[in-house]
């Protein structure tokens, strides 16, 4: 097997394999209009942990697509000045990280909002109703129905609603909104930047999941987080006669497809021994971004916490930008 450095030139030129639907931009413009038509209904309640003189903790409940009841944690530093914001997205599957862990951004002076993805172990309600199998993975939920009814399409519409709420909350500086996400959170973060370009200023993205689905399958990496792809192929398309049709439909939720729409500054991290999200899939997303960006490589890290990347985020979010 070739070493990374032998592959590097190929990776730096690779633009992806999964097809991007020809109507991708129009499709998402329609989905955002639908989300913008939802009346904002939300409540803030004191969280189960105590607030302190330096920080307030809230449960944020809001109504999403189809009247689903959705949940996010909201941490707000105590300040008499408008404060910058971090929107944080979690990995797959899972829920928002602890109040304590999210306090790291509060300590930097940022209000933090982090949402539970529906049906992944947290408090957000998943109304279901997806056409086709739901036994294996959110990737393929709704794949047998219209693209607009897939799980991640609905998720990104719900995040659009959350972004609208952010712009209504008191005490926030909506000219200074950042995104942070790793793995699934990285893929969701990329889509959030692409679909809310006037709101997001910077994004720290670590080894994004949801990227270049067809390449994942070609590399035999459709296991672990991507196992839903293999399940679907084996049970519902054993001869691969519908593979291109299904990969094209999944193109509506592929980070690769969203990359060209990102306008925020992006700090992008990759562990070079990542076996969960293959290197070509990460490079494809990065290579298709036309925004200000920086790719940081970590030779001895895989799909895991990378403390050095976390430390880089401090300067990146606190005003130093990509040159920090």
C-alpha positions in Angstrom: 0.0 0.0 0.0 1.4 3.4 -1.0 2.3 5.8 1.8 0.5 9.0 2.2 3.4 11.0 0.8 3.3 8.8 -2.3 -0.4 9.5 -2.6 -0.3 13.2 -1.8 -0.1 14.6 -5.3 -3.0 12.4 -6.4 -5.1 13.4 -3.3 -4.4 17.1 -3.8 -5.8 16.9 -7.4 -8.8 14.6 -6.6 -12.2 16.3 -6.9 -14.5 13.4 -6.0 -16.5 10.6 -7.5 -20.1 10.8 -6.2 -22.3 12.5 -8.8 -23.6 15.9 -7.9 -27.3 16.3 -9.1 -27.7 18.8 -11.9 -30.4 20.7 -10.0 -28.5 20.7 -6.6 -28.5 24.4 -6.1 -32.1 24.8 -7.1 -33.1 21.8 -4.9 -31.6 23.4 -1.8 -33.0 26.8 -2.6 -36.4 25.3 -2.6 -35.7 23.4 0.7 -34.5 26.6 2.4 -37.6 28.5 1.3 -39.7 25.7 2.9 -37.8 26.0 6.1 -38.1 29.8 6.0 -41.8 29.4 5.8 -42.0 27.7 9.2 -43.2 30.0 11.9 -40.6 30.3 14.7 -41.7 28.8 17.9 -39.1 28.3 20.6 -38.7 28.4 24.4 -35.7 28.9 26.7 -35.7 27.2 30.1 -33.1 26.9 32.8 -31.0 23.8 32.3 -30.6 21.0 34.8 -27.2 22.4 35.8 -27.0 25.6 37.8 -26.0 28.9 36.1 -23.2 30.8 37.6 -22.0 34.5 37.6 -19.9 33.8 34.6 -22.2 31.6 32.5 -25.9 30.8 32.0 -27.1 27.4 30.9 -30.4 26.9 29.0 -32.4 24.2 27.3 -33.5 25.6 23.9 -36.6 23.8 22.6 -37.9 24.7 19.1 -40.4 23.5 16.5 -38.9 22.1 13.3 -40.1 20.7 10.1 -43.4 18.8 10.4 -43.9 20.3 13.9 -41.1 18.1 15.4 -40.0 19.1 18.9 -36.2 19.7 18.7 -33.6 20.4 21.4 -30.4 22.3 21.7 -28.1 23.3 24.5 -27.5 27.0 24.8 -24.6 28.3 26.9 -24.3 32.1 27.3 -21.5 34.0 29.0 -22.7 36.7 31.3 -21.9 39.9 29.5 -23.4 43.3 28.7 -22.0 43.3 25.2 -23.2 41.3 22.2 -21.2 38.1 22.1 -20.0 36.0 19.2 -21.5 32.6 18.7 -20.4 29.0 18.0 -22.8 26.5 16.5 -21.5 23.1 17.4 -22.5 19.8 15.7 -21.9 16.3 17.1 -20.6 13.1 15.7 -22.5 10.0 14.5 -24.5 8.6 16.2 -24.7 10.6 19.4 -25.9 13.7 21.1 -24.6 17.1 22.1 -21.5 17.0 24.3 -21.7 17.8 28.0 -22.3 21.2 29.5 -18.7 21.1 30.8 -17.1 20.3 27.5 -19.0 23.1 25.8 -17.9 25.5 28.4 -14.5 25.7 26.6 -16.1 28.0 24.0 -17.8 30.0 26.8 -14.4 30.5 28.3 -13.3 32.1 25.0 -16.3 34.5 25.3 -18.6 32.7 22.8 -22.2 31.8 23.3 -22.6 28.2 22.2 -25.6 26.4 20.7 -25.4 22.7 20.0 -28.3 20.7 18.7 -29.3 17.0 19.2 -29.7 15.4 15.8 -33.1 13.7 15.9 -33.1 9.9 16.4 -29.5 9.7 17.4 -29.7 9.4 21.2 -30.5 12.9 22.3 -33.7 14.7 23.1 -34.8 15.9 19.6 -37.9 14.2 18.3 -37.6 12.2 15.1 -41.0 11.9 13.5 -39.9 9.3 11.0 -42.1 8.6 8.1 -39.2 7.7 5.8 -40.0 5.6 2.7 -38.1 2.3 2.6 -35.8 0.7 5.2 -35.0 2.4 8.4 -33.2 -0.6 10.0 -29.6 0.5 9.3 -28.3 4.0 9.5 -29.6 7.5 8.9 -27.6 7.8 5.7 -30.2 5.7 3.9 -33.4 6.8 5.7 -35.7 7.9 3.0 -33.5 6.7 0.1 -36.5 4.9 -1.5 -38.6 8.0 -1.6 -38.3 11.6 -2.9 -34.9 13.2 -2.2 -36.7 16.0 -0.3 -37.9 13.5 2.3 -34.4 12.0 3.2 -33.3 12.2 6.8 -30.4 14.7 6.3 -32.5 16.9 4.0 -34.9 17.4 6.9 -32.0 17.8 9.4 -30.5 20.7 7.3 -33.9 22.3 7.1 -34.2 22.1 10.9 -30.7 23.7 11.2 -31.9 26.5 9.0 -34.8 27.1 11.4 -32.3 27.1 14.3 -30.1 29.6 12.4 -33.2 31.9 12.2 -33.7 31.6 15.9 -30.1 32.5 16.5 -30.7 35.8 14.8 -33.6 36.5 17.2 -31.9 35.7 20.5 -30.9 38.6 22.7 -27.3 39.5 23.3 -25.7 37.7 20.3 -23.4 39.2 17.7 -24.8 37.6 14.6 -22.0 39.2 12.5 -19.6 36.8 14.2 -21.0 33.3 14.0 -18.7 30.3 13.8 -19.3 26.6 13.2 -17.4 23.7 14.8 -17.9 20.0 13.9 -16.0 16.8 13.7 -17.0 13.6 11.8 -20.8 13.8 11.2 -20.5 17.3 12.8 -18.0 18.2 10.2 -20.3 17.1 7.3 -23.2 18.9 8.9 -21.1 21.9 9.5 -20.1 22.1 5.9 -23.8 21.9 4.8 -24.7 24.6 7.4 -22.1 26.9 6.0 -23.2 26.3 2.4 -26.9 26.8 3.2 -26.5 29.8 5.5 -23.7 31.7 3.8 -24.7 35.2 5.1 -24.6 34.0 8.7 -21.5 31.8 9.1 -18.2 33.7 9.3 -15.7 30.8 10.1 -15.9 27.0 10.4 -13.5 24.5 12.0 -14.1 21.2 10.3 -12.4 18.0 11.4 -12.5 14.8 9.2 -16.0 15.2 7.8 -18.3 12.3 7.5 -21.1 12.3 4.8 -18.5 12.8 2.1 -18.1 11.3 -1.4 -20.4 8.3 -0.8 -19.6 6.4 -4.1 -15.8 6.6 -3.4 -16.4 5.3 0.1 -18.0 2.2 -1.5 -15.3 1.8 -4.1 -12.7 1.8 -1.3 -14.6 -0.9 0.6 -14.9 1.6 3.5 -18.7 1.3 3.7 -18.5 0.0 7.3 -18.5 1.5 10.7 -20.1 4.9 10.3 -20.9 4.2 6.6 -22.3 0.7 7.1 -25.8 1.8 6.0 -24.5 2.0 2.4 -23.4 -1.6 2.4 -26.6 -2.8 4.0 -28.7 -1.0 1.4 -26.6 -2.4 -1.5 -26.7 -6.0 -0.2 -30.4 -6.1 0.6 -32.0 -3.7 -1.9 -29.7 -3.5 -4.9 -27.7 -6.7 -4.9 -26.8 -6.5 -8.7 -26.0 -2.8 -8.4 -28.5 -2.1 -11.2 -29.7 1.1 -9.4 -26.4 2.1 -7.9 -25.9 5.3 -10.0 -29.5 6.4 -9.4 -29.1 6.0 -5.7 -25.6 7.6 -5.5 -27.0 10.6 -7.5 -29.9 10.9 -5.0 -27.4 10.8 -2.1 -25.6 13.6 -3.9 -28.2 15.9 -2.4 -26.8 15.3 1.1 -23.1 14.7 0.2 -20.6 17.2 1.6 -18.8 17.0 -1.7 -21.9 18.6 -3.3 -22.1 21.4 -0.8 -18.4 22.3 -0.9 -18.7 24.8 -3.8 -21.3 26.8 -1.9 -19.2 27.5 1.2 -18.1 31.1 1.6 -16.9 31.1 5.3 -13.2 30.8 6.2 -12.5 27.1 6.8 -9.9 25.5 9.0 -9.9 21.8 7.9 -8.2 19.0 9.8 -7.4 15.5 8.7 -5.8 12.6 10.5 -3.7 10.7 8.0 -4.5 7.2 9.5 -8.2 7.8 9.5 -10.0 4.5 8.5 -13.5 5.7 9.2 -13.6 8.6 6.7 -11.1 7.8 4.0 -8.5 10.4 3.0 -9.7 10.7 -0.7 -13.2 11.6 0.5 -11.9 14.3 2.8 -9.6 15.7 0.2 -12.4 15.8 -2.4 -14.5 18.1 -0.1 -11.5 20.3 0.7 -10.4 20.5 -3.0 -13.9 21.7 -4.1 -14.0 24.6 -1.7 -13.4 27.9 -3.3 -13.5 29.8 0.0 -10.5 31.0 2.1 -9.3 27.7 3.6 -6.4 25.9 5.3 -5.8 22.1 5.4 -3.9 20.9 8.5 -2.6 17.3 8.4 -1.9 15.1 11.5 0.3 12.1 10.4 -0.1 10.0 13.6 -3.8 10.6 14.2 -6.9 8.7 13.0 -10.6 9.3 13.6 -10.2 10.5 17.1 -9.8 13.6 19.2 -6.8 15.7 18.0 -5.8 18.1 20.8 -3.5 20.1 18.5 -6.5 20.9 16.2 -8.5 22.0 19.2 -5.8 24.4 20.2 -5.6 25.9 16.7 -9.3 26.6 16.9 -8.7 29.1 19.7 -6.7 31.6 17.6 -8.9 30.8 14.5 -12.1 31.7 16.2 -10.8 34.5 18.4 -9.8 36.8 15.5 -6.5 35.5 14.2 -8.2 33.8 11.2 -6.3 31.3 9.0 -3.0 33.0 9.5 -3.0 32.6 13.2 
